[in-house]
């Protein structure tokens, strides 16, 4: 094998390793009104990491604003603050928050779940985050956009940094035509 072919093969393998660390699947971008009122529902934490849902809520609210959605209101679970050790949000409570969002006059609701938020076990302890976002039109009660993504980072990155990249990638697809 020639030196050039070996270098090309090596570059392709390296690129494959870098891209194999993330996944992103979304529905087509919807024509969403960024100037409308949006409601952020409490994220469902499907992990064993306490407060992962609350962390996801914080990141999502901030990145919605970064992507041009300025009127974002958080709809909490039964008035609970983010200071509790274990989250209260589950599917039933997220649906109750959705009902509350409808009466606030919001046009859209963002419903999220966090499926992975941890450092992988091993020599490097890579951070990993897996997140699902759904945007619901509150008038029609239909999901108008949906996406799920997962990513692992390098051993010196924080899980929150990886999660921020995941949410950013999802929201780029959702609100930026």
Secondary structure, 3 states (H helix, E strand, C coil): CCHHHHHHHHHHHHHHHHHCCEEEEECCCCCCCCCCCEEEECCEECCCCCCHHHHHHHHHHHHHHHCCCCCEEEECCCCCCCCCCCCCCCHHHHHHHHHHHHHCCCCEEEEEEEEEEEECCCCCCCEEEEEEEEEEECCCCEEEEEEEEEEECCCCCCHHHHHHHHHHHHHHHHHCC
